[in-house]
Amino acid sequence: MKTGAIYVSVFGLLLGSVVSTTALAQKDVSESEKLKGLDEETAVAVSSLLSRVKSLSVDEAIRRIQLEAAVAPSIQDIRREYAGRLTEISIEQSPDFHVSVKLKGDGAVAGRQWTTAAGKARVEFSTGHLFTEEEFTKQLKEIRLAAQSAIPGFVGLTGYAGDNEAEVRIRGDEQDAQKYMGILSKLERAYRVKLRFKTSDVPESNSIYAIGGAVLQSNNSYCTTGFTVKHTATGLKGIITAAHCPDDVIYGNYGSSQNGTLVTFPLIFQDQRNDAQTDVQWHRIPSPHIPLLETYASSTVSTRFISNVYNVPAKDGTICFRGSRSGYSCGIVTSVAHSPGNICGPTESMQCDEVWFKVEGSSLACGGGDSGAAMFFQNTGYGIVKSARSDTPLPGECKSLTGMPFSRVKVLLPSEGRGSRPTR
C-alpha cells in the first residue's frame, strides 16, 4: 500500500437513499409488543441494554437510550473542561442512569444535572485518581513492552483507567497464567496499575474476506465503508475505510428503496496511515456521485443521518455499526485504552498501542469483511471498525470488536451544509 499522512474532515457517509422510519410503541401493550413497535435500530439498542440491566422495563430502557444520545454533546464539553485532569468518563446504569466523571488530583467537584429533550441526567464526579487518560495510556505502553519480553504468548492489553486496572491477554489456559503470576506482581509494583491475566486461544484478526453483501469489494476481498470525508487542503470529498483493506476497491450500495437499482463504481485511492495507533485510508469519490451525511444502519434501504462526529466514545456507552458481512448490531464500549495485539502496521505484525476502543455485547455480531465500517450511536459517529474476534458473523458470536477512534484522524466537521441531505 502507499504511505503518507492523511488530513481529512468528516462530512457524512457515501450514497444511499433516504427513508426515515420511526415506529412508536403503543400504550397498554406487553413488553414484547412494545419492542416490536419500535424501529429496528432503537429495538436493537434497547434489547442490548435490557440484556445488561435485566431489572429495567422496556419503557425505561427506551428512555435511557434516548437520554444517552441526548447527553453526548455535554460529555464532549466535560472532556474539554477537564482536559488536564480527566481520567475517565463512563455511562452508568446503577442505581440510575448517570454520567460518571473521574478526575486526577484532589479538590472535590460538585455534581451537576443536565436537562435535555429526552429528560434529565445527573453527573457524578470523583477525584483522587492516580493517572489522567494520557498518563494511563503511557503506563500501559510501558507494561506492554515489559510483558512482551517476559511473558511467552503475550497478546495485548486492555486498560480500564477509572479502576486503574488492565487485563493482560495471553494465549493458553489458567495453568499458563499461573506460571507468570510473579512477573505480573512485579509489573504491578513497578507501574502502579492493578493487573490480571486473560487467557484466550482465539486471536484478534484484521480479516477482510467475507461471503457476499459487500460494500467495498476487491476481487474476493471485502471491507465496509466508513464516513465520508473532506480533504482539508484540497477540498476533495471522499470516503474512509480501514488501511489494511485493499487500495483498489469498488463501492456498491444495497439498492435504491425506490427502484432497487444497485449502484457500483470504483473509488480513487488517495492516501493512508497504518501504524500502531491508526488504521485508515481514504478514497476520492468520482463525479457525478455526491457524498451524503449518512450511514447505513438497521436497514439497507434507508440511512441514518450523522450530525456530529466526536473523538472518542464514553466507556460503557452504546455503539452500533453495520458490517458488510455481519449486518447491523450494537454493543457496549468496555474500554477506551485497548490494544488488539500484534496486528497493526502494513504487514499486520506490529504491536498495537493502547489507544483503540473495545466493544462487547451479548447480541453483538462481527466478522471478516466488517473492517472500516462506521461506528456510531443514533446521530453521532465515533470511529471505524479495525478488527474482531469471532467464529461466525452471527449475533451473539462476536467475542469482541476493536474500533479506531476519530481522535486518531485529524478531523474537522464542516460548518456549512450540516443537517442537509444532499441527493445524487
N, C-alpha and C positions, 0 to 999 in steps of 0.2 A: 504493500500500500504506500501511497505518498505520505510525506510527513510535513508538518508545519503548524503554525499557530492558527487557531480558529477564533474569530471575534464575531459573534452574532447576537442579535437581539430577538427575543421571542415575539412572534407575530400571530400565531394561530396554527391550526392543523390544515393539511392539504386536502382539498377537494372532498366532495361528499354532498349529497342532497340534504336539505334541512326539513325535518318533520318533527315538530315538538309534540310529545305525548306525555300528559300528566294525568293519570287516573287518580281520583280521590277515593279514600276509604270511606265507605258508607257507615252511618251511625247504627248502633244496635245490631251488630253482626259479630260473629265469633272471631277469635283472634286469627285463625287461619284464613277466614274470609277477608279480614282486613288486609292481610298480606297479599292476597290475590287481587285486591282492589288497587294496590299500588302499582306505579310504573315499575318496570323490571329493574331499572338502575337503583331506585330507592329501596326496593324489596331486597335486593342482594345485600346492600349496606345494612339494612335493618336486621336481616337474618344473621349476618355476621356478628352484629352487636348482641343479639339475643343468645347466640351460642356462647358468648363470653360472660354475659351477665344474665343468668337464667331467671333471676327474680323480676326482671322488667316486664311490663305489659307491652304489647305492640304499640299502643298509643305513646307510651313514654319513650320507647326506643325510637319511634319516628321523630318525636320532639328533640331527642338528643342528637340524632343525625343532622337535623336541620340546624340545631344550635352549634354543633361542631363546625359546620360550614360557615355559619354567620360570624364566628369569633376569629376566623383565620386572619383577617386584616389586623385585628387588635393584637394577635400573637406576634405579628411582624413588628408592630410598634414596640412591644416589650423587648424584642431582640435588639432593636436599635437603642432603646433607652438604657438597657443594662449590658451593652456590648462588652464592657470591660470586666464584668463580674459574672456573666451568665454561665452557669454550669449545665442546666438542662431545662427545657420546657416540655411538659407532658400533658396529655389529656387524661383526666382521671374520671372513673365512673362510680367510685365508692368514697364516702357514703352517699354522694350525689354527684351529678355532673359538675366538674370544675376544672380549671386550668391550674396546674402546679408549676411554679417558677422557683427553681433552686439557684441560689447565688453563692459565690465565694465570699469569704470575709465576714466580719461582724457587722452589727448595725441592723436592727430589725426593720423590716419594711411592712407597712400596713397593707392589709388585704384590700382588694378592690371589687367592684361589681360592674360588669359590663351590661348594658342594655342594648339588645339587638332586635331586629324584626322578628326573630324566632323566639325571643324571650330573654330572660336574664341569666347571666352566668357569673359565678364568683371566681376570683383569682386569689390563690393562696401562695404566699411567699415563704420560703425557708432559707435561712442564711447559715454561714459557718461551714460551707462545703470546702473541700480541700483544693480542688482544681477548677479552673474555667474549662469551657468546652475545648478551647485550643490547647491548653496545658494538658488536659486529659488525653487528647489525641497524641500529643508528643510522648507522653508516658507510655501509651500503648505501642508506639513505634519502637521505643527502646526495649520494651518487654518482648516484642516480636523478634527483634534482632537477636536478643539473648536466647529466646526459646528455640529459634531456628537452629542454632549451633549446638544446643544442649539436649534437645528432645527429638529423637528419631520419630518420623511420622507426623511431625508438626504440620498442620494445615493452615490455620489462621486464627484470628482473634475477633471476638465480638464484644464491644465495650458498652457499659451502662453507667454513664457519667454521674447520674443522680444518686446512684448507690455506691459509686466508686468501686465498681466490680468489673471483671472481664472474664469471658469464657474462652479458655484455651482449647482449640479444637485439634484433636489428633486422630489419626487412623488407628483402629484397633478396638479393644474391649476394656472392661474395667481392670482387668489384670495388667494390661499395658499401662493404664493410667497410674496404678498403684506404684509401678516401678519408678515413676518420676515425681512422686509427691514431694520428695526432699528438694528437688530443683524448683518446684512451684513455690515452696515456702521461702526459699532464698530470694526468688524474684519478688515475692510479696514484700519482704522486708526492704529490699533494695529500692523498689519503686513506689511503695506505699499505696498499692492498689490490691484489693482482695481478688484472688484468682481461683478459678475452679476449672476442672477438666470437662470437656465434652467429647465423647468418643463417637466416631462415625466411620462407616465403610462406604459411604456414597459421597464422593467429592462434588463440589460445585462445578458447573460446566458452562462454557460460552457457546454451546452447540447452536448452530444456525440452520440445521436441517429440520424440515417438517414435511408433513404429507398434506398437501392441499391447503386451501384457504389463505393463500399468501397475499400480503400487501406489497412487500418488496421481494422480487424474485431475481435470481441469477443462476441459470441452468437448474440444478436440483437443490440449490440452497435458498433458504427463505429467511427473511427478517421482517420487522414490523416498523411502520413509520412512527416517528415521534412528533414533536410540534414543528410547525413551520417557523422559519427564522428570516431575519433581515440582516444582511452584512452591514456593519456599522460604517465601513469606509466607502463601499461602492453603492450601497442601497439595493443590491441584488437580493431577490427573495428566493428562499429555498426551503428545504426540509432536513431535519436531523434524524439520524439513527445511530446505532452503535458502531464504533470504529472497527470492531472485529468482523463486521459484516462485509460482504464483497463491495468493491468500489463501483463495479458496473452492475446496476440494478434497474429493474423495470417496475414502475409503480402501477398498481392495479387497484381500483376501488371495488366495492362489493356489489355494484349495480345501482342504478338510479331507482328511487322509490316510485318515480312516475312511469318509466318505461322499461326498467330492468336492464338498461344498457350498461355494459361493462366497459369502463374507460381504462386503457393502459397506454403508457408511454415511457420511454427511457428517461431517467434522470441524468443530470450532468454533474459528475463528481467535481467538488471544489477543493476540499481540504479536510484534515482530520487531526485529532490529538488522541494518542493511545499510549498511556503510561500508567504508573502506579495509582494515579488519582483520577484519571479521566479516560473515558471510552466513548468518543463521539466523533462523528463525521457529518459534513453537510453537503447537500447536493442542490444545484440550481434547478428550478422548475422551468421547463421550456415554454415559450409562448405557443399558444394563446392561453394556457392554463393559469388560473389565478388562485393563490393561496387563500384559505379561509381560516378564521379564528375558531376552529372547531376540531373535535376529535371523535372518532367512532367510540361508542361506549357500549351500553347494553344491547343496542340494535345496530344492524349493519345497513339499515335503510334510513336511519336518522342519526343526527350527530349531537354531541354535547358542546355547547358554546363555552370557550375558555376566556374568561375576562381578566385573570391575573395569573402570573407565574411567580412563585416565591422560591428562595434559595434552598430551603430545606424543610421537610415536614416535621411536625411535632412528634415526639415519642408517644406511643400508644394511640396515635391518631389513625383514622381510617384512610386507606388509599386504594384506588382501583385502577384497572387498566384493561385494554383489550389486546390480546396477543393473536397473531395470525394463526397460531396453532391451537392455543388453549381457549380462545374466546374471552368473554368478559367475566371478571371476578374481582372481589375485594378482599383485603386483608388488613392486618394491623401492623404499624411500624413498631417493631420491637427494639430496634437500636438505630442510632444515627452515627455510631462510631464503629463500623463493621468492616472487616476485611474478608472477602470471599475466598482468599487463598492465593496460590501462585498461578493465577490465570489472567494476569494483566500484561500489558505491553503487546507489541506487534507479533511476537511469537507465542503469546499466551503462556509464558513461563516465568514472568516477573511476579514477585510477591506484591500483592496489592496493599496500599496503605489503608489505614483505618478511617477512611473518610466517606465510605459508602453507607447507604441505609439498608436495613434488613426488614423484610416483610414476611409475616407468617399468618396462618389462619386456618380454621377447620374446614372452610369451603373454598380456600384459595386454589386456583389452577394455574399451572405454568409448565413450560416445556420448550424444547428446541424450536426455534423459529419466532419466539416472542421477543428476542433481543431488539432493543431500540424503541420499544413501544412507549407511548406517552403514559405517564403515571400521574394521576390526578384524583381530586375528590370534589364532587359537584363541579363548580365552575373554576376551580383553582388547580393549576399544574404545579408539580414539584420535582419532576425528573423523568428519566427514561430507564427502561429495563436494561440491566447489564447481563445477569446470569441467574441460574436457577439450579435447585436440587429437586429432581422429580423423576419418578419411574415412568409415569404416564402423564398426559395433559389433562386428565380428568379432575373435576373439582374434588378437593379433599386429599388429593395425591401429592400436592406440592409441599415439599418439606420446608423450603424457604426460597425466597426471591430476593435478589440484590438489585437495588436501584442506584443510579448515579444522580446525585442532587444537582440542581441547576447552579449551585454555588461553584461547581467545577467548570462552568462555561461563563464567559464574560457576556452577560445579557443585559439588555435594556428594553423594557417594554415600550412600544411606540405610543406616543401621546396622541397622534391623530388617528381617527377611524376606529378607536376602541369601542366595542359594543355594536359595531355594524356587522352585517352579514353579507359580505360580497359574494356574488354568484359568478358562474362561468358565462 
